[in-house]
Amino acid sequence: MQTHNSEPEKTIRPQNNGYPAGGTNKIESTPKINADPAQRGVIVAPPSGNTDDPNPMTVVQKGFDTLALAVKANIPKELFDYLDSEKELATNERRDVLVTYNGLQLHLKPHGGKGYYFIASGGPDGATWFFKKPNSNDPWGIRLSFGSYFMAMYGIGAAKAHTELALFKLGIRYAPEDISISRVDFCIDILAPHFELEPDNFIMHSAAGRRDYVTAEDTSIHGKSGRVTSVTVGNTRNRQVIMYDKRAEVIAHRKSHWWDIWNLTLYKVSKGEFDFSTLYSIYRDTRPPQTLTPDPRQAPANRIWRIEIRAGKDLLKDRWGIRTWEQLYSKFADLCREAVEVVRYTEPARNDPNRARWPNDPVWEIVCAEMNDFLMDMRSGADPNPMKEVHREQHVGTLSANILGTAIARAAMHQKSSAELPDYMIALGQDLSQAVRANPATASKKLQNAKDRYVFLKPPEGR
């Protein structure tokens, strides 16, 4: 249809409720039309699911990845004395020791670091704590951080609740303004088998007098086997945007929980389930099929790219005025949206020398859309209980393999043949049993130390 001035009429493309443009299941009542083609670089709708895409991409995870904060308080004398005595034990035995204070269990390290006298870990379901010696001239005596596993499993709301409960158990009193958030990471994982990372496609905007903006000089590139696997823009104290091959990183660092998280998301999408509250029963009743695996033969089809936004201390406080929990909840979504506008991954327009006008690459359109659908209290929806069991079994399997390998090596030292191995293993078991009986105190102490070491991987009650 033509208008009276013979110019084409701009029509609104109808939306499919199951596959709305924007990557979410929310439909705007008044769709917006971008009338200026010169502004294509800030479109926030990814390719719609209404049409066939020869290179489909799926968001398999989004949420907070790391959180670090400081507390304006010193630990009480009673807690300091207890930790100090336990640290002496840890130092003498050169190992982490399990400490329990008012029901809070932590692995206390035999050393401090970075100005902190004590370092203690609450395991994957807790925080890592840093405590200074009490000093009235240094009121910021506590720091803590949550890792990617905790944030993926439980979310930012649980991190806040865990912090408050742990500080209460430690006997530490503080006011809301005594919290200072120093680092927050937010990530989006995209299954994009056909995507190839091109460093030159990044566009960074700079502005005079604005030290929170970044330039090309702030960029670092990493690769392997002739393929770029990571591009980092910015620095850790300010704004940092990273795009990297998350699948390769998960395999290299043995972060096996991500396979369950990603496969759960794909299972949820295949069943049309978008409500996180239903995911516990989904995971409990039916383990998701292992669509994504570390099998190297599946690498091309299983490529997961992570886009990570890291907000450091300077950006949080100086640019956005984010220190407390309340300020984080009210402002962090806007911080992320600005980040993906300041740093963009583009689709080069070879006939346009002005890089600032290059449109966003489809993968970046997805990132922008997910930022627009930002949910503050995000988590993966995976049930941590079966995942803990998986991790425990992996540790058991590793230990069993080590035992078998050591026993076979011992048999080789005794010049045993393959046919003699079964009888040799029986004899070895008898020797070990006799060694335990000969020195029960030492064996009991080592057993308790091992139980303390794996306290956060113990099986559920009653098993």
N, C-alpha and C positions, 0 to 999 in steps of 0.2 A: 504494500500500500504506500502511496506517495502523499505528502502533505501539499498544501496549496502553493508553497514556494518550490516544489519539485525536489526538496531534499529528503533523503530517506528518513523515515520515522524510526526513532529508537524504541525498540520494544523490549519488554522484560521477559527473559527466558524463563519458562515455567520450571518450578522446582519439583523434584521427586522427593517425597518425604523420607524415603529410605536412604537416599544418597544426596543430601543437600550440599550445595556448593559451600565451602568453608570447612568441611571436614567434621561437622558435628551433626547432631540430630535436633538442632534448634533452627527454626525458620524465622527470619525477620518479617514482621508484618509489612514493612515498607522497604523493599529491596532498593539498594542504592546503585546508581549508575555512574561510572567514572566517565565524564564527558571529555576530559583532556587527555589525549593520547600521549602527551609529553610526560604525564605523571604515571606511566605504566609501572615504574619501578617501585611504587608503594601499594599496588593492588594486594589485597590480603586474602583473596579467595583462590584456593588451589584448583587444579583441574577437576571438574565435576564428575561424579560417578554416573551421571546420566548418559555419558557417551563412552564408547570403548576407548581405552587408553592402551596403546601398544606397549608402554612401559609402566605398568601399574606400580604404585607405591602405597604402603600401608603404615600408618602410625602404630607401632607395637608397644610403646611406652612413652609416657610423659609425666614429669613430676620433679620434685626436689631431689637433688643428688647429694649435696653436702651442706652442712650447717655448722657454723662456729660462732661462739659468743663468749663474752667475758662477764663476770659478776663482780660488782663493787662490794666485796666483803672478804674477810679473812676467815680461815677455818678456826673453830674454837680450840682452846688449849688441849682439852681432853682428846679430841680427834687427832691433833698434831702428835701428841705423845704416843697414841696407839699406832699411828702410821709410822712414826719414827722407829719404834721398836720392831715393827714388822719389816721395815726397809732394811734394818740391820741384818735380819735373818735372810732376806732376799739377797743382800750383798754377799753375805758369807757363803750362801749356797749357790750363788750365781744363777738364779732363776726367779721368775715371777712367783709371788706367793698369793694365795687366795685370802683376802681379808673380808670380814663381815662386820658391818657397823649398823646397828638398828635395822637389821634385815636386808641392808643393801650389800650385795656381793660385788667385789671388784678384784681384778688381778693387779696387784701392786708390783711395779717394776723395780729392779734393784738400783735404778739410777733416775736422775731428773734430767732436765734439759731446757734450754731456751729461757733461762731465768726462773724455772719452776723446780721446786725441791722434790715434789712427788709427782709421779705420773701413774695413773691407774686406769684400767680398761674394764668397762662393763660388758664386754663381749659384743657379738653382733646385734643383740637386742637391747643394747644400752649405749652409753656415751663413753668417750675417752676423756678423762679428767686430768687437769693440771692444777696443782696447788702450790702456792708459794709459802715460805715461812711467814707466819703472822708478823706484820710490820705496820704500825700505825701510820707511818709515812708513805706507805704504798697500799692504798685501800683496794686496788684492783687485784685481789689475790687469787682469783679463781678463773679458769678458762675451761671450756669443754667443747667437744665437737662430735657430731653425728656423721657416720659414714653412709655410703650409698645403699648398703643393705637395709639399714634401719629406715632410711627415708623412703625407699621403694616399698617396703613392707607396711610401714605404719603411717608415714606422712608427717607434715609439719605440725599438725595439731597434737599428735602423740609425742613429738619431740618436745613441745612446750610443756605438756603434762608430765612427761618423764623428768624434765629439768626441775620443775617445781616440787615433785614428790621426792626426788633424790636430794635436793637441797634441804628439804624439811627433815629427812631422815639423818642428814649429816649435821643437823643442828645449826644451819646457817639461815639467818634472817636478813631480808633485804626488801627494798621497795621496788615497784615496777620500773621506776626510772634508773634503778641500779643495774639494769640489764643493758649490755652493749653488744649488738649483733655485728660481727666483724667479717663474715663471709657467708654468702648464700649462692649455691649453684642450682640452676634449673636446666633440665635436659629434655630433649625429644628424640626418641629412637625411631627411625624410619626404615622399613624393609624396602630396599630399592636395588634389586639385583642388577639393573642395567646402568646404574649411576656411576660415573667416573669423576673423581674430584680433580678440578682444574684450579690451581692457585690463582691464576691470572683472572679468574672470573669473580674474585672478591672485589667489592667496591667499598672503600672506607672514606667517609666524609670527615673533613677537618674544619675547624673554625678558630680564628685568631682569639686568643684569650680564653679558650675553653679547654682546659687540660683534661676534661673527661672524654674528649673525642680522641679518636685514634687515627693514625696515618699508616701508610704502607711500610714504614720503617719498623712498626710494631709487629710485623708478621714473621712467623717462623713456620717452616715447612719440613715435614718428615715423610720418608717414603721407604719402600722395600721392594726389591725385585722389579725395579723399573716402574713401580706404581706409587703414586702419591697416596699416603694413608692418613695424613693428618695435616691440617692447616690451623694455626693458632694466631689470632689477631688480638693485640692488646697485652696488658700486663696484669699480674695477679692482684696488685693493690687497687687497681682501678677497674675498668671494664675489660673483660676478656671473652671473646667469642671463639669457640673451637668447633671444627667439624672433623670427625675422624671415624675410621673403620672400627666400630665398637665390637663387631664380631671377632676381629683379630685380637683386640685388647682383652676380651673376655677369655679367649683361649690361652693367651700368653700368661695371664695372671690367675687362671683357674677360678674365675668367678662364676661357678656353675649355676648359681641361683638365677642368673639372667635367662637361661634357656627356659626355665619354668615360667618366668614372668612373661617372656615374649610369646611362648606357646599358649599360655592362658589367654592372652589378649587375642590371638588369632582364633582360638576356640570360641571366645566370647563373640567375636565379630561374625563367625560362621553361624552361630546360633541366634544372632540378632539380639544379643544381650548387651545392653549399654548401662545398666544400673549396677554400680559397684556393690550395692548391698546384697545382690544376688550371687556374687562371685564366690563367697565362702562355700555355699552349698554346691556350686558347680565344681569347684576344685575338690571338695571333700568326696562327692559322690562319683565323679568321673574325672580321672586324670586326663588332662588334655593330650591329644596325640602329639608325638614329637615331630612336628613339622620342621622346626629349626633344630639343627644338631651341629656339633663341632666336627662332624665327619668332613674331612678335607675334600672329598668328592662332591660334597654339596655346597662348597664355598661360593661358587658363582651365583647360585640360586638363593643362598641364605645370607647375602650381604646386608648387614645392618649398619646404617650410618647414624652416628649420634651428632646432634647439634646441641652444644652446651653453652649456656650463658653463665658466666661467673661474675658475681658482683663482689668486689673487694671492699676493704674498709674505707678507702678514700671515696669511692663512688657512692657507697651507702650513706656515709655521713655528710660529706661535703656537697655532693650534687643533689642528693635526694632527702637528706635529713632523716635517714632511717637508723634508729638506734634500738628502740624498744620493740616488743612484740606487737603492740598496737600499730606502730608506724610501719612495721613490716607488712602486716595484713592489709593496711590501707593503701600502700604505695608500690609494693613490689611488682604487681602486675603491670603498672605503667612503666616501671623501670625496664622490664623485659621487652615490652612493645617498642620502647625507644631503642633498645639495643639492636633489634632486628631491622631498624630503619637506619641507624648509624652505620652498621656493618651489614652489607647485603651480598648474597651470592647470586650472580646474575647470569642471564643468557645473552652472550655477546651479540650485538647488532653490528655486523661487520661493515655495514654501509654508514654507520653513525660513529664518528670519532669521539663524540662526547660520551664518555663512559657513564657519567651520571644519569644519562637517559636510557641506559640499557635496562631492559625489563628484568624482573626477578625470574630466576630459574624456577621451574615447577616445584622443586624440592623446597625452595625458600618460600614459595607461596603457601605451601602446607605449614611451614613453621609459623609464618605470620598468622595464618588462620587459627592455628592452635593457641597462639598467644591471645587472639581475640576471644577465644572460648576459655580463657584462663579460669581454672578452679583453684582456689587457694589451698584447700586441704586435700591434696592429691596423694594417692598411693596406687600401687599396681593392682590391688584387689586380690593378690595371691594370698592364700592361707599359709602363715608361717609354720604351722605345726608339721604338715607333711614335708615342707621344705627343710625343716630342721632334721627330720628323720633321714632325708636324702643326704644331707651334709654329714650326719653321723655315720651313715653307712659308707660314704666315700672315705671318711677317715679310717674306719675299720678296714675297708678294703686296702687302703694304702699301707696300713700297719701290717696286715696279713701278707701282702706282697713283699714288704721289707723283711719280715720274719723268714719267709720261704727263701728269699734270695740270700740272706745271711746264712741260713742253714745249709743251703746247697754249696755256698762258697766254703763253709767249714768242712763239708764233706770232701770237696775238691782238695783242700789242704791235707786231708787224711788219705788222699789217693783212692777214694771210693769209686766204684763203677756205677753205671746207671742201674744195673740190676740190684746193687746193694743199697740204693737210696731208701726204699721203704723201711727196711730194718734199721738203717742208720737213723732215720727220723724217730722211730720208736725209742731207740736207745738215747737219743738226744733229749727227748721229752722226759725220760726217766732221770737223766742227769740234771735237767732243770728242776724237776720236782724235788730231787734230793738236795739241790742247792738252796731251795726255798725252805725246806725243813731244817737244814743245817743252820740257817741264819734268819729265823722268822722275823725278828725285829727290823732288820734292814729291809727285808722284802715288804713288810707291812708299811714301813715308812715310804718306800718307793711307790707302792700301790696308792697310798693316800695322796702323794704328790701328783700322781697321774690323774686321779679323780678330780683333784683341784684344778689341774690344767685343763681338763675337758668338761668342767662343770657346766659350761654354757651349751654343751652338746649332749648332755645326758638325755636318755630316753624319757618319755612322759611317765608320770606316776602310774604304778601298777603294772609296768612292763618289765 
